[in-house]
Amino acid sequence: MIKNILFDLDNTLYSALSPINSGITRRMKEFVVNFLNLPEEECLRQREEGIKKYGSTLNWLRNEKKLKDPESFFSFVHPESETTELIPDTNLKPFLQSLPYNKGILTNSPLEHALRVLDFYGIRDLFSGIYDLRINNFNGKPYPAAYKRALEGLGFAVSETIFIDDSPRYLDGFTKLGGAVLLVDEFSKYRETPYPKVKTIYSIPEILKNL
């Protein structure tokens, strides 16, 4: 029986149509170009390969490109002004309040970004805890320890928890622990996924009532 929901943050709690999505990607690419000091096309090719290997741009830069200061990456990619790129959603808070489950967040973003997003939507107090990339020693999803740390910290049993994310790869990691998952696939990008999916989190009650 599901008693807990572990949410991803970006493109899960809010729409992938939000300009912040492209803003984060643009700033990541710009940081990579500046850091590597190589032609943009070559930087982006290396970044794409690095994400496949290490799971995130930051892990690739730290492990393969010897980035020593991850805080410089965070401050560049997530400036304080980033909330201007979010789209208001007055339905989000009452919807989350209506879900009779314990709630937590596991994100590969830094805590300050997560808090800005949650405060923008006025929903910070609805979550029992936020597990970001720093608390996971920069080894976030899909590393098993990231899920385990969040579950243990929140007091969630994996057998009673569903993890909701917009990335099948990150869902893979949770299923390997024996947990239930749900994919948010707003634009039907993943037609052959083995996981149950919804376009937005507003459809999750129908899924949850059958678990």
N, C-alpha and C positions, 0 to 999 in steps of 0.2 A: 504493500500500500504506500502510495506516494504521500509524504508529509512535508517534503522540503523541495524548494526550487533553487538551483544554483544557476544564476544568469550570467551570461557574457554581457558586456556593456555596449560597445560600439557596433552599430548596425543591427543590434538585437533589441535593446530597450528603446531605441529611436530608429527612424527610417533611414535606410541607406541612401535615400534621396537627399538627405541633409547635406548642405555644402561642406560641412566639416569633414565628411568622408573624403572628398576630393582634396580638401585643404590639407589634411594630414598626409595623404599620399604625396601631394606636391611638395610639401615641406621635407618629407623624408628623402625624396629624390634630390632635392636641392642640397640637403645636408650631405648626401653621399657624393655628389659631384664636387662640392667644396672640399670635402675631407680627402677624397682620393686624388683630386686635382688631375683628372683625366677627362677626355672627351665624354660628353653626356651619354652618347649612345653606348659606349663601352661601360660606363658606370652602371647604366640601367641593365645591361646584359649581365654583368657580374652580380648585381643586386638580385635579379630574378633567380639566378642559379644559387646564390647564397641563401635565399629564403627557402628554397627547396631542401637545402642541406641542413640548415640550422633552425628553421621554423619562424624566424623573424629577421627583420633588417638589423636590429640592434645586436642580436646574438651573432649574426654573420660578421658585423663590423668588429665586435669584441674578440671573436675567436679567430677570424681569418685576416682581418685588416688591422688588428692591434689598437683598436680604439681604447684608450685608457680612461677616458672621462665620459661615462654614460650620461652624466647629468647635462653635459653640453648638448647631447642628442635630445634629451627630454625637453630642455628649455627652448630649443629651436623648433622642434616638431609640435610642441604643445604650449604656445604662448598664452598669456592670460586672456588675450583678445579672442581666443578660439571659440568662445561661446557665442560670438556674433554670427557664427556659421551654423548654429543649431536652429531648427524649426520648432516653434512652440507647439505643444500638444496638451491641451487642457484636459483631455480624456485619460492621459496616462496615469496620473496619481489615483483618481477614483477607481480605475480599472485594477491597478496593482493592489489597492486596499481591499478590493472585493475578492481577491484570491485567498482562500483559507489555508495558506501554506506558509511555513517559515521561509524566509528569502535571504539569499546571500549573493555576492558578486565575485566572479573570478575573471580578471581581465589581464591582458598582456600590455596594458597601458600603465603609466605611472599613477600613483594615488592622487596627485593634484589634478590630473585630467579627469579622473573618475569623479572626484568631489565636485569639480566645476559642472560637469554634466548633470550629476544628481541634484545639485543645488539649483541649476537652471530650471529643472522640471519640478523642483520642490519635493523630491522623493527620497532624500538621503535617509530620513528616519525610518523608512520602510524596510531597510536591510539590516540584518544582524551583524554583518561584517563585510569588508571589502578586501579582497586578496589581489594585490597588484604585482607588477613585475619585480619590484624591489624586494618585497617580502618573500618572494620565491627565488631570491639570489640571481635574478635575471634569467632564470630558467623557467619560463612560464609554460603555458599549454604548448605542445602536447606532452610535456614531460610528466611522468606519473606522479612525481613528488609534488607538483603544483596542485593537482586535484586532491591528493591526500592531505596536504597542508590545509587547504580550504575546508575540506570535510571535517578534519579533526578540530580545527579552530572554531568552526561553527557548531560543532557537535552534531553534525548530520551523518547518519548511517548511509552508506552508499546504496543499500537495498531500499532505502526510503526516499531517495533523492533522484530528481530528474535534472539533467544539465541541458540548458538551452543556449545554443550558439548558432552563428551564421556560417561557421566553417566545418565542413565534414571532417577535415583532418583533426580538428580539436575535439569533435565528438568521438572520433576513433579512440582517442586516449582515455576517455571516460568509460566507454563500453568495455575496454580491456580490464577495467577494475570491477566490472559487473554491474555498472549503473545504467539506468534508462536515459535516453537522450531524445532531443527534439531539435530539428534543423529549422532555422528561420531562413527561408529562401524567397525573398521578396520578388525577385525577377525570374524565378524558375531557371536558375543557372545550372542546377544539379538535377538533371532529369533521371539519372540512373542511380541515385543515392539509395542505399539500403535502409535509410532512416526515415521515420515519419517526419513530415515537414508541414510547415504553415508559411503563409506569406508574411504575416506579422504576428506579434505576440497576442494580439487581440483574439486570435483564433485558438489559443492554447486550452481554454476550458473544455472544449469538445474533445481534445486529445486526452487531457488529464482525467476526465471522468471515466475513461475506459481503461485506466491503468490501476 
